[in-house]
Amino acid sequence: MSSTDPKDGRRWWVLAFQLPAQPAYARVKIWRRLQAVGAASFKNALYLMPATDEALEDFEWTLREVRDAGGEGLILDSRAVQGFTDEEIIAIFDAAREEQYRAIADEIRAFTARFERKRDPPSAEETAAQHARLSGRISAVEAIDFFQANGREQVSALLRELEPRNIGVDTLGAEPAMPTEKLASLKGRTWVTRANVHVDRMASAWLIRRWVDPGAKFKWVTDRNYRPEAFEIRFDMYQAEFTHEGDQCTFEVLLNRLELKDVALVAIAEIIHDLDLKDQKFGRRETAGVQQLLAGIVGSQRSDDARIERATNLFDDLYHSFDRAH
């Protein structure tokens, strides 16, 4: 049983069903429907969704199709899944969404690379069509991104490069213009980001505490479209004041906009970039070790505050190791 008390854990809809061997197309049709609504495949026998009214309706329609195809099934209301914590189940959902975001990001990069090739640059009409199509794909993934998986900020930043006002042979691929922020104006603020923090958010929180405001307070939210209150500032989330820009992760954006030129910070930024964007742009030898240590923090600490505290010690040590090397 999950280590979480079932009375305190998340609620899940669980769909279990069986289909006859024929017709084969029915199985494919139902599988595609489950993919489209964002259901997580569990042990190749069950499908899970967060216990919302919308998810229940999606499962009810799927169950109707199962029965129309001659199969049978049922929908269960569960608060625990044998042998798995809620966090482990959420990771299944997030992994699927991250893979979708990554595929779209790769497609955008491949398209924007054509602007650098003189023989085959896309026309304005083709670019507009691509922007509309990719925007629709991103919206479809966002609709089933129940737990704010990593990748949304990156792919949204890449898509902005295809907006008409940003298109141009001389500007595409150049670093985006980023206004300098005054450190004094950022003190005494509450910094808001997505809950269940990972690489970029842990590193960015460390940077904020060490170089912007030692007394900075953090707030972890689950609302994908959170609107800030007075004196709040968002980072590494949708429409945040500090988030991915172009092909830069949030940590890199913070460095650039705050004009922090420290060589040790730049080295850390290269590691965070490769871990967050997974594009092997810098290929530093320290990256794999940092990844292992951060994974250990995430795996051992359920609280976001505890993760930030542990990651702070890690990044302090990493910074000093680079600082001594120069």
C-alpha positions in Angstrom: 0.0 0.0 0.0 1.1 3.5 -0.6 3.0 5.1 2.3 0.4 7.9 2.2 -2.7 7.4 4.3 -5.5 6.7 1.8 -7.7 9.2 3.7 -5.1 11.9 3.0 -4.0 11.0 -0.4 -5.1 12.2 -3.8 -8.3 10.8 -5.4 -7.9 9.0 -8.7 -10.3 7.6 -11.3 -9.2 4.2 -12.4 -10.5 2.6 -15.6 -10.3 -1.2 -16.0 -11.6 -2.9 -19.1 -11.4 -5.9 -21.4 -12.0 -6.0 -25.1 -12.6 -8.9 -27.4 -9.8 -9.8 -29.9 -11.8 -8.5 -32.8 -12.4 -6.1 -34.2 -8.8 -4.9 -33.8 -9.5 -1.3 -34.8 -11.7 -0.9 -31.7 -8.6 -1.4 -29.5 -6.6 1.2 -31.4 -9.5 3.6 -31.3 -9.9 3.4 -27.5 -6.1 3.6 -27.0 -6.1 6.8 -29.0 -8.9 8.3 -27.0 -7.1 7.5 -23.8 -4.0 9.1 -25.1 -5.9 12.2 -26.2 -7.5 12.7 -22.7 -4.2 12.3 -21.0 -4.9 9.0 -19.1 -1.8 7.3 -17.6 -1.3 3.7 -18.4 -0.6 1.7 -15.2 0.8 -1.8 -15.2 -0.6 -2.3 -18.8 -4.0 -3.1 -17.3 -5.4 0.0 -15.8 -5.7 3.7 -16.8 -5.6 6.5 -14.2 -6.9 10.1 -14.2 -7.1 12.7 -11.5 -10.5 12.6 -9.9 -12.1 15.6 -11.6 -15.5 15.9 -13.1 -14.0 16.3 -16.6 -11.8 13.2 -16.2 -14.8 11.2 -15.0 -16.8 12.2 -18.1 -13.8 11.3 -20.4 -13.7 7.8 -18.8 -17.5 7.4 -19.0 -17.3 8.0 -22.8 -14.4 5.6 -23.1 -16.3 3.0 -21.1 -19.3 3.4 -23.4 -17.0 2.8 -26.5 -15.6 -0.3 -24.8 -19.1 -1.7 -24.3 -20.2 -0.8 -27.8 -17.2 -2.8 -29.0 -18.4 -5.9 -27.1 -16.1 -5.4 -24.1 -16.7 -4.8 -20.4 -15.2 -2.6 -17.8 -15.7 -0.4 -14.7 -14.5 2.9 -13.2 -13.2 2.9 -9.7 -12.7 5.8 -7.2 -9.4 5.2 -5.5 -7.3 7.0 -2.9 -4.3 4.7 -3.0 -2.6 2.4 -5.6 -0.9 -0.7 -4.4 2.9 -0.1 -4.0 2.9 3.5 -5.4 2.9 6.9 -3.8 0.9 9.8 -5.3 4.2 11.4 -6.3 5.2 8.3 -8.2 1.9 8.2 -10.0 2.2 12.0 -10.8 5.6 11.3 -12.3 4.0 8.9 -14.8 1.7 11.7 -16.0 4.6 14.2 -16.1 6.9 11.9 -18.1 4.3 11.6 -20.8 3.7 15.3 -21.0 7.4 16.1 -21.0 8.0 13.8 -23.9 5.2 15.6 -25.9 6.6 19.0 -25.1 10.1 17.8 -26.1 8.8 16.5 -29.4 7.2 19.9 -30.2 10.3 21.8 -29.1 12.4 19.7 -31.5 10.0 20.4 -34.3 10.1 24.2 -33.7 13.9 24.1 -33.6 14.0 22.2 -36.9 11.7 24.8 -38.5 13.5 27.9 -37.2 16.8 26.4 -38.4 15.6 26.9 -42.0 15.8 30.7 -41.5 19.6 30.3 -41.3 19.7 28.4 -44.6 19.5 30.7 -47.6 18.3 28.0 -50.1 15.1 27.1 -48.2 13.9 29.8 -46.0 10.1 29.5 -45.1 7.7 32.1 -46.4 5.7 34.4 -44.1 2.6 32.4 -45.0 4.3 29.1 -44.1 5.6 30.5 -40.9 2.1 31.7 -39.9 0.6 28.4 -40.7 3.3 26.6 -38.7 2.8 28.9 -35.8 -1.0 28.2 -35.7 -0.5 24.5 -36.0 2.2 24.2 -33.3 0.2 26.6 -31.1 -2.8 24.2 -31.4 -0.6 21.2 -30.5 0.8 23.0 -27.4 -2.7 23.9 -26.3 -3.8 20.3 -26.6 -0.9 19.1 -24.4 -1.5 21.9 -21.9 -5.1 20.8 -21.6 -4.0 17.4 -20.2 -0.9 18.6 -18.3 -2.6 18.0 -15.0 0.5 18.5 -12.8 2.5 21.2 -14.7 5.2 19.0 -16.1 8.5 20.5 -17.1 8.8 21.7 -20.7 5.8 24.0 -21.1 7.8 27.1 -20.5 10.5 26.1 -22.9 8.2 25.2 -25.8 6.2 28.4 -25.3 9.3 30.4 -25.4 10.5 28.7 -28.6 7.1 29.3 -30.2 7.3 33.0 -29.5 10.2 33.1 -32.0 7.7 32.3 -34.8 5.4 35.1 -34.0 5.3 37.6 -36.9 6.9 40.4 -35.0 9.8 38.2 -34.1 10.5 36.8 -37.5 13.6 38.0 -39.4 16.8 36.6 -40.8 18.9 39.0 -38.7 17.0 38.6 -35.4 16.0 35.0 -35.3 18.6 33.1 -33.4 20.0 36.2 -31.8 19.6 36.5 -28.0 16.3 38.1 -27.1 16.4 41.7 -25.8 16.0 41.5 -22.1 15.6 44.6 -19.9 18.0 44.9 -17.0 16.3 44.4 -13.6 17.4 46.5 -10.6 18.2 44.2 -7.7 16.7 46.7 -5.2 13.3 46.5 -6.8 13.2 42.7 -6.4 13.9 42.7 -2.6 11.1 42.0 -0.2 9.0 40.1 -2.8 7.4 36.7 -2.6 8.7 34.5 -5.5 6.0 32.2 -6.9 6.6 29.1 -8.9 5.1 25.7 -9.7 4.9 23.1 -6.9 7.0 19.9 -7.0 10.2 21.8 -7.8 12.9 20.2 -9.9 16.2 21.3 -11.5 15.6 24.7 -12.9 13.4 25.9 -10.1 15.7 24.6 -7.4 18.7 26.3 -9.0 16.8 29.5 -9.6 15.5 29.7 -6.0 19.2 29.3 -4.8 20.3 32.1 -7.2 17.5 34.4 -5.9 18.4 33.7 -2.2 22.1 34.2 -2.8 22.3 37.1 -5.2 18.9 38.9 -5.2 17.3 38.7 -1.7 18.7 36.6 1.2 15.3 36.9 2.9 13.2 36.0 -0.2 10.0 34.0 0.5 8.8 31.3 -1.9 5.3 30.2 -2.7 4.5 26.9 -4.5 1.3 26.8 -6.6 -0.6 24.2 -8.6 -2.8 26.5 -10.6 -1.4 26.5 -14.2 -2.6 30.0 -14.9 -1.9 31.5 -11.5 -2.2 35.3 -11.3 0.2 37.1 -8.9 -0.9 39.1 -5.9 0.7 42.3 -4.8 4.4 42.1 -4.2 4.6 38.6 -5.8 6.8 37.8 -8.7 6.7 34.5 -10.7 9.5 32.4 -12.1 9.7 29.3 -14.2 6.0 29.1 -14.9 3.5 30.1 -17.5 3.6 33.9 -18.3 6.1 34.5 -15.4 8.2 37.6 -15.1 11.3 35.3 -15.2 10.9 32.2 -17.2 12.3 30.5 -20.4 13.1 32.8 -23.2 14.1 31.4 -26.6 16.4 28.5 -25.9 17.4 29.7 -22.4 16.2 28.1 -19.1 15.0 30.3 -16.3 18.3 30.2 -14.5 20.0 31.6 -17.6 17.4 34.3 -18.0 17.9 35.4 -14.4 21.7 35.6 -15.0 21.3 37.7 -18.1 18.6 40.1 -16.9 20.3 40.7 -13.6 23.7 41.1 -15.4 25.4 38.6 -13.2 28.8 37.8 -15.0 30.3 35.6 -12.4 32.2 32.8 -14.1 31.1 30.2 -11.5 27.5 31.1 -12.1 27.9 30.8 -15.8 29.4 27.3 -15.3 26.4 26.3 -13.2 24.0 27.8 -15.8 25.5 25.6 -18.4 24.8 22.5 -16.3 21.3 23.6 -15.5 20.6 24.3 -19.2 21.6 20.8 -20.2 19.7 19.1 -17.4 16.5 21.2 -18.0 16.5 21.4 -21.8 18.1 18.0 -22.4 19.9 19.3 -25.5 23.5 18.6 -24.5 24.4 22.1 -25.6 27.4 22.5 -23.2 28.3 18.9 -22.3 30.1 19.7 -19.1 31.6 16.7 -17.3 30.0 17.7 -14.0 26.5 17.5 -15.4 25.8 13.8 -14.7 26.9 14.0 -11.1 24.8 17.1 -10.4 21.8 15.3 -12.0 22.3 12.3 -9.7 22.5 14.5 -6.6 19.4 16.5 -7.6 17.5 13.4 -8.3 18.4 12.2 -4.8 17.0 15.4 -3.3 13.7 15.1 -5.2 13.4 11.4 -4.4 14.0 11.9 -0.6 12.2 15.2 0.0 8.5 15.5 -0.6 8.3 19.1 0.6 9.3 21.8 -1.8 10.8 23.9 1.1 12.9 20.9 2.1 14.1 20.4 -1.5 15.1 24.1 -1.7 17.0 23.8 1.6 18.9 20.7 0.5 19.6 22.1 -3.0 20.9 25.3 -1.5 23.7 23.4 0.2 24.5 21.5 -3.0 24.7 24.7 -5.1 26.7 26.5 -2.5 29.3 23.7 -2.7 29.2 23.6 -6.5 29.6 27.4 -6.7 32.7 27.3 -4.5 34.2 24.5 -6.4 34.0 26.5 -9.6 35.0 29.8 -7.9 38.2 28.2 -6.6 39.0 26.8 -10.1 39.3 30.4 -11.4 
